[in-house]
Amino acid sequence: MISKDILRQVINKQKKEINLKSETVKRDVLEEILQWINDSRVIILTGVRRCGKSTLLKQLMEQTTQWSYINFEDERLLDFKAQDFEILNEVLIEVYGTTKIYFFDEIQNIDKFETFVRRLQDEGKKIIITGSNASLLSKEFGTRLTGRYKSFEIYPFSFSEYLKFKGVKTAKEDWYNINKKVELLKLFEEYLINGGLPEYIKNKDNDYVRTMFENILYKDIITRYSIKREKILKELVNILATNATSQITYNSLKNTLNLSNAITVKEYISYLNNSYLFFELSKISYSIKEQLASPKKIYLVDSAFHQVCGLTFTPNKGRNLENIAFIELKRKGNDIYYYADKNECDFVIKNGTKITSAIQVCYALEESNKEREINGLIDAMNTFNLDEGIILTFEQTDKLKISGKNIKIIPLLKWALEENQ
């Protein structure tokens, strides 16, 4: 059992360190979360480590009153157990007074935390928590708080947030101003390579990304899942990062890693997915069996991780562009798949039972790839009876009409900004 004195030290120190007046980039998702602040449900913010969840909590604190806060990442709380929650509640009241909102940062570290959260909720309290593991939160809350929570996935900065960080204001007409357009393209090229991890784009320190990557690997995966074959896991991460946006199969990875079966590969990738480091994209199919048996496409949560994992040293701008498009679609909560038959289309968006959008991504539409990119998009549009499709590029703009189908060619940065304006 943890002592009251240690809890007092931790909570008082953390309270002093909260700086609500510090200059931070207002997150695009903030207003949406605030819409649920007076709802009785628990708010869950999940996402990869250091993507800005704690800063988002502070932005929520600025918009609310009568709250208390604790971050469970403090090493002095390593021995914290479920039975210590009552003592914690006493100390929080002692330090903050009686509050109506509880902010719990990285509460996933505490076993059976959901029982305490449920009790506070039953007492009429509002609880907002963060976590860095998708399956842990969904599993625990799925059993204890069915229908009583609202979850949000938090990602590194979008391009619009990146521009806010750089102090650049934008408007829809900027694309038609040559000087502004050149400035935006230059900034987007930086974003394409550096990604949107707040602390990294602030200091450009590769050691910071390396430390963060190792924390994810060791704290969120190796320790949590008691993985013995660290070397295999690291080799797998390098292969996945190098082949981001490409199709992979568990069997091919099994052979590359010299493993006896593909189950280990599947398990390791699920752990990487749960830590939000990688995402898998399934092929769209009306047959669940075919969908499960088909290759997956793999995506990395942020371009910055290419600095410390992967086997290539030169940024692949085409792959990074597609990766950014995928994360942007995920950020918006879309149900995404890829299409593959005779040709391939990077993304199709499912809304209910229907496919409503088809999107192709390429850095530049040229003679060498034009037929392949357009045919893949047209195939998907024909299959799902879509009249319009999109090709996202680095800077090209055009409109095509092929076989009665309309194709809009749009710079990805323009598409991303318009989605957030």
C-alpha positions in Angstrom: 0.0 0.0 0.0 1.3 3.4 -1.0 1.7 6.0 1.8 -0.3 9.1 2.0 2.8 11.2 2.3 4.1 10.0 -1.1 0.7 10.7 -2.7 0.8 14.2 -1.2 4.3 14.8 -2.6 3.3 13.6 -6.0 0.0 15.5 -6.3 1.4 18.8 -4.9 4.4 18.7 -7.1 2.3 17.9 -10.2 -0.1 20.7 -9.2 2.7 23.2 -9.1 4.0 22.1 -12.5 0.6 22.7 -14.2 1.0 25.9 -16.3 -2.3 26.7 -17.8 -1.0 30.0 -19.2 1.8 28.4 -21.3 1.6 29.0 -25.1 0.4 25.8 -26.7 -1.2 24.9 -30.0 -5.0 24.6 -29.7 -5.8 21.1 -30.9 -8.4 20.7 -33.6 -10.2 18.1 -31.6 -10.6 20.3 -28.5 -14.0 21.8 -29.4 -15.5 18.4 -30.2 -14.3 17.1 -26.8 -15.8 20.1 -25.0 -19.2 19.3 -26.4 -19.1 16.2 -24.2 -17.8 17.9 -21.0 -21.3 18.2 -19.4 -22.3 14.7 -20.4 -22.2 12.0 -17.7 -19.9 9.7 -19.7 -16.2 9.1 -19.0 -14.1 10.8 -21.7 -11.1 8.7 -22.8 -8.2 10.2 -24.8 -5.9 7.5 -26.3 -2.9 7.8 -28.6 0.8 7.2 -29.0 3.1 8.5 -26.3 4.1 12.2 -26.5 1.5 13.0 -29.2 0.0 15.8 -27.0 -2.6 14.1 -24.8 -1.3 15.7 -21.6 -1.3 19.2 -23.2 -4.8 18.5 -24.4 -5.8 17.8 -20.8 -4.4 21.2 -19.8 -6.4 22.8 -22.6 -9.5 21.1 -21.2 -8.6 22.3 -17.7 -8.5 25.9 -19.0 -12.1 25.5 -20.2 -13.4 24.0 -16.9 -13.5 24.6 -13.2 -13.4 22.5 -10.0 -11.1 19.9 -11.2 -8.3 17.7 -9.7 -5.4 16.0 -11.6 -2.8 13.2 -11.3 -0.4 11.7 -13.7 0.3 8.1 -13.0 3.6 8.1 -15.0 5.4 9.3 -11.9 7.9 6.6 -10.9 6.9 7.1 -7.2 3.6 5.5 -8.1 5.1 2.2 -9.4 3.7 0.4 -6.3 0.2 2.0 -6.6 -2.5 -0.7 -6.3 -6.2 -0.7 -6.8 -6.8 -0.6 -3.0 -4.9 2.7 -2.9 -7.5 4.6 -4.9 -9.5 5.6 -1.8 -6.4 7.1 -0.2 -5.7 8.9 -3.5 -9.2 10.3 -3.5 -8.7 11.7 0.1 -5.4 13.4 -0.9 -6.9 14.9 -4.1 -9.7 16.4 -2.0 -7.1 17.6 0.6 -5.0 19.3 -2.2 -7.7 20.5 -4.6 -10.8 20.7 -2.4 -14.1 19.0 -3.4 -14.1 18.8 -7.2 -16.5 17.7 -9.9 -14.0 16.7 -12.6 -11.1 14.3 -12.3 -8.3 14.3 -14.8 -6.3 11.0 -14.8 -3.2 11.0 -17.0 -1.9 7.6 -18.1 -4.1 5.7 -15.7 -3.6 2.5 -17.7 -0.6 1.9 -15.6 -2.8 0.9 -12.6 -4.4 -2.5 -12.6 -8.2 -2.5 -12.1 -8.4 1.3 -12.3 -11.8 0.9 -14.1 -13.6 -0.1 -10.8 -12.6 3.2 -9.2 -13.6 5.2 -12.3 -17.0 3.5 -12.3 -17.5 4.4 -8.6 -16.6 8.0 -9.2 -19.0 8.1 -12.1 -21.8 6.6 -10.0 -21.2 9.4 -7.5 -21.9 12.0 -10.3 -18.3 12.9 -11.0 -16.9 13.7 -14.5 -13.8 11.7 -15.4 -11.4 12.4 -18.2 -8.5 9.9 -18.7 -5.7 9.4 -21.1 -3.9 6.2 -22.1 -1.3 5.0 -24.6 -2.7 1.5 -25.2 -5.8 0.9 -27.3 -6.7 -2.6 -26.3 -6.3 -2.1 -22.6 -8.7 0.8 -22.4 -11.3 -0.7 -24.8 -11.1 -4.1 -23.0 -11.5 -2.7 -19.5 -14.2 -0.2 -20.3 -16.0 -2.7 -22.5 -16.6 -4.9 -19.4 -17.1 -2.2 -16.7 -18.5 0.8 -18.5 -20.5 -0.4 -21.5 -22.1 2.6 -23.2 -20.9 4.9 -20.4 -17.8 6.4 -22.1 -16.9 8.5 -25.1 -13.4 7.9 -26.6 -11.2 10.0 -28.8 -8.1 9.0 -30.6 -5.4 11.7 -30.4 -2.7 11.9 -33.1 0.5 14.0 -33.6 -0.1 17.4 -35.1 -2.1 17.6 -38.3 -0.8 20.0 -41.0 -3.2 22.7 -39.8 -1.9 22.3 -36.3 1.7 22.3 -37.6 1.0 25.7 -39.2 -0.4 27.0 -35.9 2.8 25.8 -34.2 4.8 27.7 -36.9 2.7 30.8 -36.3 1.3 30.7 -39.9 -2.3 31.7 -40.5 -4.2 30.4 -43.5 -7.3 31.0 -45.4 -9.0 29.2 -48.3 -7.9 31.7 -50.9 -4.2 31.3 -49.9 -3.7 28.6 -52.6 -4.4 31.2 -55.3 -1.7 33.6 -53.9 1.6 32.6 -55.5 3.8 33.8 -52.6 1.5 32.1 -50.0 1.3 28.9 -52.0 5.1 28.6 -52.2 5.4 29.2 -48.5 2.8 26.5 -47.7 4.4 24.0 -50.1 7.8 24.6 -48.3 6.2 24.1 -44.9 4.4 21.0 -46.1 7.6 19.5 -47.4 9.1 20.0 -43.9 6.0 18.3 -42.4 6.3 15.5 -44.8 9.7 14.6 -43.5 9.6 15.7 -39.8 6.0 14.7 -39.0 3.9 16.3 -36.2 5.3 15.1 -32.8 5.1 18.4 -30.9 8.3 18.1 -28.9 10.4 16.9 -31.9 9.4 19.6 -34.3 10.2 22.1 -31.5 13.8 20.9 -31.0 14.6 18.6 -34.0 16.5 16.3 -31.6 16.7 12.7 -33.0 17.7 11.5 -29.5 14.3 12.6 -28.3 12.6 10.5 -30.9 14.9 7.6 -30.2 14.1 7.7 -26.5 10.4 8.0 -27.2 10.5 5.1 -29.6 12.4 2.9 -27.0 9.8 3.9 -24.3 7.0 2.7 -26.6 8.9 -0.5 -27.4 10.0 -1.4 -23.8 7.2 0.1 -21.6 4.2 -0.4 -23.8 5.1 -3.6 -25.6 8.1 -5.7 -24.2 7.3 -5.2 -20.5 3.5 -5.1 -20.8 3.3 -8.3 -22.9 6.4 -10.1 -21.4 8.1 -10.5 -24.7 11.3 -12.5 -24.6 12.4 -12.2 -28.2 13.3 -8.5 -28.3 15.6 -8.9 -31.3 12.7 -10.4 -33.4 10.4 -7.6 -32.4 13.0 -4.9 -33.3 13.7 -6.6 -36.7 9.9 -6.7 -37.3 9.6 -2.9 -36.5 12.4 -2.1 -38.9 10.8 -4.2 -41.7 7.3 -2.6 -41.1 8.7 1.0 -41.0 10.8 0.4 -44.2 7.7 -1.0 -46.0 5.2 1.5 -44.7 2.2 1.9 -47.1 3.1 -1.4 -48.8 1.1 -4.7 -48.6 2.4 -7.3 -46.1 1.4 -10.8 -45.1 2.1 -12.6 -41.8 3.5 -15.6 -43.7 6.0 -13.5 -45.7 7.1 -11.8 -42.5 7.4 -15.1 -40.7 9.8 -16.3 -43.4 11.8 -13.1 -43.4 12.2 -13.4 -39.6 12.9 -17.2 -39.7 10.0 -17.9 -37.4 8.3 -21.3 -37.2 4.7 -19.9 -37.5 2.9 -16.7 -38.4 1.0 -16.4 -35.1 3.9 -14.7 -33.4 4.1 -12.1 -36.2 0.4 -11.5 -35.9 0.6 -11.1 -32.1 3.6 -8.7 -32.3 1.9 -6.5 -34.9 -1.3 -6.4 -32.7 0.9 -5.1 -29.9 2.4 -2.5 -32.2 -1.1 -1.5 -33.2 -2.3 -1.3 -29.6 0.6 1.1 -28.8 -0.5 3.3 -31.8 3.0 3.0 -33.4 1.6 1.2 -36.5 -1.8 0.8 -38.1 -3.0 -2.0 -40.3 -5.3 -1.4 -43.2 -7.5 -4.2 -44.5 -8.7 -4.9 -48.1 -12.3 -4.1 -48.7 -14.3 -7.3 -49.5 -17.9 -8.5 -49.2 -16.4 -11.7 -47.9 -15.1 -11.6 -44.3 -13.0 -14.7 -45.0 -11.4 -13.1 -48.0 -10.8 -9.9 -46.1 -9.0 -11.7 -43.2 -6.9 -13.8 -45.6 -5.9 -10.8 -47.8 -2.6 -8.9 -47.3 -2.7 -5.9 -45.0 -1.2 -2.5 -45.7 0.9 -1.0 -42.9 1.2 2.7 -41.8 3.4 4.5 -39.3 1.8 6.9 -36.9 4.3 9.7 -37.7 7.1 10.4 -40.1 9.5 11.3 -37.3 9.9 7.6 -36.5 11.7 7.1 -39.8 14.6 8.8 -38.0 15.1 5.9 -35.7 13.5 2.8 -37.2 13.4 1.4 -40.7 16.2 0.3 -43.0 16.3 3.3 -45.4 18.1 6.6 -44.8 16.5 8.8 -47.5 13.0 9.9 -46.9 10.5 8.4 -49.4 8.3 11.4 -50.1 5.7 9.4 -52.0 5.2 6.9 -49.1 5.2 9.7 -46.6 2.5 11.5 -48.5 0.3 8.4 -48.6 1.0 7.8 -44.9 0.0 11.4 -44.0 -3.3 11.0 -46.0 -4.0 7.8 -44.1 -3.5 9.4 -40.7 -5.6 12.4 -41.7 -8.4 10.0 -42.7 -8.0 8.2 -39.4 -8.0 11.5 -37.5 -11.4 12.2 -38.9 -12.8 8.9 -37.7 -13.3 7.4 -41.1 -13.8 3.7 -41.7 -11.0 3.0 -44.2 -10.0 0.1 -46.5 -7.9 -0.3 -49.5 -9.2 -1.7 -52.8 -7.4 -4.3 -54.9 -8.5 -6.3 -57.9 -6.9 -6.0 -61.3 -5.6 -2.6 -60.1 -5.3 -1.0 -56.6 -6.8 2.1 -55.0 -5.1 3.3 -51.9 -8.2 4.2 -49.9 -12.0 3.6 -50.0 -14.2 5.1 -47.3 -17.1 3.1 -45.9 -20.1 4.8 -44.4 -22.5 2.3 -42.9 -22.9 -0.4 -45.6 -21.8 1.8 -48.5 -18.5 2.9 -49.9 -18.8 6.7 -50.3 -15.3 7.8 -51.4 -12.3 6.5 -53.3 -8.9 8.2 -52.9 -5.6 7.6 -54.7 -2.3 9.1 -53.5 0.8 9.8 -55.5 3.6 12.4 -55.1 3.3 13.4 -58.7 1.1 12.2 -61.5 3.4 11.5 -64.5 3.4 9.6 -67.7 5.2 6.7 -66.0 2.5 6.2 -63.3 -0.6 8.0 -64.7 -2.3 5.0 -66.2 -1.7 2.8 -63.1 -3.0 5.5 -60.7 -6.0 6.4 -62.7 -7.0 2.8 -63.6 -6.9 1.8 -59.9 -9.1 4.7 -59.0 -11.5 4.1 -61.9 -11.8 0.4 -61.0 -12.8 1.2 -57.4 -15.3 3.8 -58.6 -16.9 1.4 -61.0 -17.0 -1.4 -58.4 -18.8 0.9 -55.9 -20.8 3.0 -58.3 -19.1 6.3 -57.5 -19.3 9.2 -59.9 -16.3 11.1 -58.4 -12.9 10.2 -57.2 -9.8 12.0 -55.8 -6.1 11.8 -56.5 -4.0 13.5 -53.8 -0.6 14.8 -54.9 2.1 17.0 -53.6 1.2 20.1 -55.6 -0.7 19.2 -58.8 -4.2 20.5 -59.4 -6.4 19.3 -62.3 -9.8 17.9 -63.2 -10.3 14.9 -65.5 -13.4 13.1 -66.9 -12.7 9.5 -67.9 -15.4 7.0 -69.0 -18.1 9.4 -67.5 -16.2 9.5 -64.1 -15.0 12.8 -62.6 -11.5 12.8 -61.1 -10.3 15.7 -59.0 -6.5 16.0 -58.6 -5.8 18.0 -55.4 -2.6 18.8 -53.5 -2.8 16.9 -50.2 -2.0 20.0 -48.1 -4.9 21.9 -49.7 -7.3 18.9 -49.1 -6.1 18.6 -45.5 -6.5 22.3 -44.8 -9.9 22.5 -46.3 -11.0 19.6 -44.1 -10.0 21.6 -41.1 -11.4 25.0 -42.1 
